[in-house]
Amino acid sequence: MFGYVRPYKPELLVKEYGQYKAIYCQLCRVLGDEYGVLARFALSYDCAFYAMLALSVTGSRVEEQKRRCVCNPLKACTYLPSPGEAYKKAAALCVLLTYHKLRDDCEDEGFFASLGSRLLLPVVSPKAGRAARQYPGMAGIVEKAMESQRQAEEEGAGVDRCAEPTANLLGELFGELAGCDSKQRPALESFGYFLGRWVYLMDAADDLAEDMRSGSFNPFIKRLGLEGKKELTQEERRAADEACNEALNATAARLVLAANLIELGQFGPIIENVAQKGLAEVQREILFLHIREKPKRELK
């Protein structure tokens, strides 16, 4: 996951944004407690969203706490701890995805370009092993998705096939949150599927210009007929952004429909904000304002 799944702050109530920050900070704390201080660098908006969705659909009890920030002791933070598994599962997901990202970097990039990943991989590997032992089902889903992703990209597959592994990954993970509730499961699976598809498409659109310059694989290059090009004219860039935006809008519309069928519970307004407004704002920033803002480690 890539840090694109975040709320649109101007449309959140002050209380709602406070809750979102508290969930984000609590996940940071759990990551450190479960996997060590360095694991906090794996924290992402996407996994914080997964934790929030898990808390919401399972009706988990949360209790607000005021404590010092674990990264900056001079700063006071609000946390929303919960006795359930939501944060631990989200933390495990952070670690597993980070491990696979580092492994892919080592396999796909040259030695010097991937030197940082090569140095970090031995540190992250045992933590990923611990996460896999604690949540073998989740680890299996992630492993399967990453392998399918590698195979699709090695074969130079089209956009739809390349987006399928990430879509299936979130579809399965979100579907599991329904537990024994058979009525909720289809909507959660559909929501996860289209959110995963949107995340992959957004990342591919975000990296399009960079991948063209470096010669790296990107499914939009083939779809838009940009093979062999290193740079785009302003007109070509505008046309590419519009084409990517149309694909993203079609997917976003389906995930919003699925979200409307879910009983979202206590954090429903925040989740709806992300689905209906946050994702659209990310598209606008990246495709039309050309702002490359990867996730920051601390919310302001």
C-alpha positions in Angstrom: 0.0 0.0 0.0 1.2 3.4 -0.9 0.0 6.2 1.4 -2.8 7.5 -0.9 -5.7 6.6 1.3 -6.3 9.6 3.5 -9.1 11.9 4.4 -9.8 15.3 3.1 -9.2 17.4 6.2 -11.2 20.6 5.3 -14.4 18.5 5.2 -13.9 16.8 8.5 -15.2 18.0 11.8 -12.6 18.9 14.4 -13.6 15.9 16.5 -13.4 13.6 13.5 -10.0 14.7 12.5 -8.9 14.3 16.1 -10.2 10.7 16.1 -8.3 10.0 12.9 -5.1 11.3 14.3 -5.6 9.3 17.5 -6.0 6.1 15.5 -2.9 6.9 13.4 -0.9 7.6 16.6 -2.2 4.5 18.3 -1.1 2.4 15.4 2.3 4.0 15.6 2.5 3.0 19.3 1.4 -0.6 18.6 4.0 -1.0 15.8 6.7 0.0 18.2 5.4 -2.3 21.0 5.0 -5.3 18.7 7.9 -5.0 16.3 10.4 -2.5 17.8 11.1 1.2 17.4 12.3 1.0 13.8 9.0 -0.7 12.8 7.3 2.7 13.2 8.9 3.8 9.9 6.5 1.3 8.3 3.5 3.3 9.4 1.2 4.5 6.6 -2.1 6.2 6.1 -3.4 3.1 4.3 -2.8 0.8 7.3 -4.3 3.4 9.6 -7.4 3.3 7.4 -7.5 -0.5 7.7 -7.3 -0.2 11.5 -10.1 2.4 11.5 -12.3 0.3 9.3 -11.7 -2.8 11.4 -12.6 -0.9 14.6 -15.7 0.5 13.0 -17.3 -2.6 11.4 -16.5 -4.9 14.3 -17.9 -2.4 16.9 -14.6 -2.5 18.9 -14.6 -0.5 22.1 -12.1 2.4 22.2 -11.1 4.6 25.0 -9.4 8.0 24.6 -6.1 8.5 26.3 -3.8 11.5 26.6 -0.1 10.6 26.6 3.2 11.8 25.4 4.2 11.1 21.8 6.4 8.1 21.5 8.6 9.8 18.8 8.6 13.3 20.4 8.2 13.2 24.2 7.8 17.0 24.3 4.5 16.6 22.4 1.2 15.5 23.9 -0.9 13.1 21.8 -4.3 11.6 22.0 -4.6 7.8 21.5 -7.6 5.5 20.9 -6.5 2.1 22.2 -8.8 -0.9 21.8 -8.6 -4.3 23.5 -9.3 -6.1 20.2 -7.1 -7.2 17.3 -7.6 -4.3 15.0 -4.4 -2.5 15.7 -2.2 -5.6 15.9 -3.5 -6.8 12.6 -2.9 -3.4 11.0 0.6 -3.3 12.5 1.3 -6.8 11.0 0.0 -5.6 7.7 2.4 -2.6 7.8 5.4 -4.8 8.4 4.4 -7.5 5.8 3.9 -4.9 3.1 7.1 -3.1 3.9 9.0 -6.4 3.8 7.7 -7.2 0.3 8.3 -3.7 -0.9 11.9 -3.9 0.1 12.3 -7.4 -1.4 10.8 -6.2 -4.7 13.2 -3.2 -4.7 16.2 -5.5 -4.3 15.0 -7.7 -7.2 13.9 -5.0 -9.6 16.5 -2.3 -9.2 20.3 -2.2 -9.6 22.7 -2.8 -6.8 23.4 0.9 -5.9 19.8 2.0 -6.5 18.5 -0.6 -4.1 21.4 -0.3 -1.6 19.1 1.2 1.1 16.6 -1.6 0.6 19.3 -4.2 0.8 20.5 -2.8 4.1 17.0 -2.7 5.6 15.8 -6.1 4.4 17.7 -8.1 7.0 16.3 -5.9 9.7 12.7 -6.1 8.5 12.8 -9.8 7.6 12.6 -11.2 11.2 9.8 -8.8 12.0 7.9 -9.9 9.0 8.5 -13.5 10.1 7.0 -12.7 13.4 4.0 -11.0 11.8 3.5 -14.1 9.6 3.6 -16.5 12.5 1.0 -14.4 14.4 -1.3 -13.9 11.4 -0.5 -16.7 8.9 -3.7 -16.1 7.0 -2.9 -12.5 6.4 0.7 -13.4 5.4 -0.5 -15.9 2.9 -2.9 -13.4 1.3 -0.1 -10.8 1.0 2.4 -13.3 -0.3 0.0 -14.5 -3.0 -0.8 -11.0 -4.1 2.8 -9.9 -4.3 3.7 -13.0 -6.3 0.8 -12.4 -8.7 1.9 -8.8 -9.0 5.5 -9.7 -9.9 4.3 -12.2 -12.5 1.9 -9.8 -14.1 4.6 -7.1 -14.4 7.3 -9.5 -15.6 4.9 -10.5 -18.4 4.1 -6.9 -19.3 0.4 -7.4 -18.6 -2.2 -4.7 -19.1 -3.6 -2.3 -16.6 -6.5 -4.5 -15.5 -4.4 -7.6 -14.8 -1.7 -5.6 -13.1 -4.3 -4.0 -10.8 -6.0 -7.3 -9.9 -3.5 -8.6 -7.2 -3.8 -5.4 -5.1 -7.5 -5.4 -5.6 -7.8 -9.0 -4.5 -5.5 -8.4 -1.5 -7.7 -5.7 0.0 -10.8 -7.5 -1.0 -9.8 -10.5 1.0 -8.5 -8.5 4.0 -11.6 -6.3 4.2 -13.9 -9.3 3.7 -12.4 -11.0 6.7 -13.5 -8.1 8.9 -17.1 -9.2 8.5 -16.5 -12.3 10.6 -19.7 -14.3 10.7 -21.8 -11.5 9.3 -22.6 -12.9 5.9 -24.6 -9.7 5.0 -21.6 -7.4 5.5 -19.0 -9.6 3.8 -19.9 -9.0 0.1 -20.0 -5.2 0.5 -16.7 -5.2 2.4 -15.1 -7.4 -0.2 -16.3 -5.2 -3.0 -15.1 -2.1 -1.1 -11.7 -3.6 -0.6 -11.4 -4.8 -4.1 -12.1 -1.5 -5.7 -10.1 0.4 -3.2 -7.1 -1.9 -3.9 -7.6 -1.4 -7.6 -7.7 2.4 -7.1 -4.5 2.4 -5.1 -2.6 0.5 -7.7 -3.9 2.7 -10.5 -3.1 5.8 -8.5 0.4 4.7 -7.9 0.9 3.8 -11.5 -0.4 7.2 -12.6 1.8 8.9 -10.1 4.9 7.1 -11.3 4.2 7.4 -15.0 6.6 10.2 -15.9 9.4 8.7 -13.7 8.9 5.2 -15.1 9.1 6.6 -18.6 12.4 8.3 -17.9 13.9 5.2 -16.1 12.5 2.6 -18.5 10.7 0.8 -15.6 7.5 -1.1 -16.2 4.2 0.8 -15.9 1.0 -0.6 -17.4 -0.2 2.9 -18.4 2.7 3.3 -20.8 1.4 0.5 -23.0 -2.3 1.5 -22.6 -1.6 5.1 -23.6 0.8 4.2 -26.5 3.8 5.8 -24.9 6.3 3.1 -25.6 9.8 4.4 -26.4 9.1 7.9 -25.1 11.2 9.4 -22.3 9.5 12.8 -22.0 6.0 14.1 -22.7 5.0 17.4 -24.2 2.5 19.5 -22.2 -0.3 18.3 -24.4 0.7 14.7 -24.2 1.0 15.0 -20.4 -2.4 16.6 -20.1 -4.0 13.8 -22.3 -2.2 11.1 -20.2 -3.5 12.7 -16.9 -7.0 12.8 -18.3 -6.9 9.2 -19.3 -5.6 8.1 -15.9 -8.2 10.2 -14.2 -11.0 8.6 -16.1 -9.8 5.1 -15.1 -9.5 6.2 -11.5 -12.9 7.8 -11.5 -14.6 4.7 -12.8 -13.0 2.7 -10.0 -13.7 5.3 -7.3 -17.4 5.3 -8.3 -17.6 1.5 -7.6 -15.9 1.7 -4.3 -18.2 4.5 -3.1 -21.2 2.4 -4.0 -19.8 -0.5 -2.0 -19.0 1.7 1.0 -22.7 2.9 1.0 -23.8 -0.7 1.7 -21.5 -1.2 4.7 -22.7 -0.6 8.3 -19.7 1.6 9.1 -20.4 2.2 12.8 -18.6 4.7 15.0 -16.0 6.0 12.4 -18.4 6.0 9.5 -18.2 9.8 8.7 -14.4 9.6 8.5 -14.5 6.5 6.3 -17.1 8.1 4.0 -14.9 11.3 3.8 -12.0 9.2 2.7 -14.0 7.3 0.0 -15.9 10.2 -1.3 -13.6 13.2 -1.0 -10.1 12.1 0.2 -9.3 9.9 -2.8 -10.7 12.5 -5.2 -8.4 15.2 -3.7 -5.4 12.9 -4.0 -6.2 12.4 -7.7 -6.5 16.2 -8.1 -3.2 16.9 -6.4 -1.2 14.3 -8.3 -2.7 14.4 -11.8 -3.6 18.1 -12.2 -1.5 20.0 -9.6 1.4 17.5 -10.0 2.1 17.4 -6.3 4.0 14.3 -5.3 3.3 14.0 -1.6 4.2 10.7 -0.3 2.9 10.0 3.2 4.5 11.9 6.1 5.4 10.1 9.3 3.5 12.5 11.5 0.2 14.2 11.0 0.1 17.9 11.6 
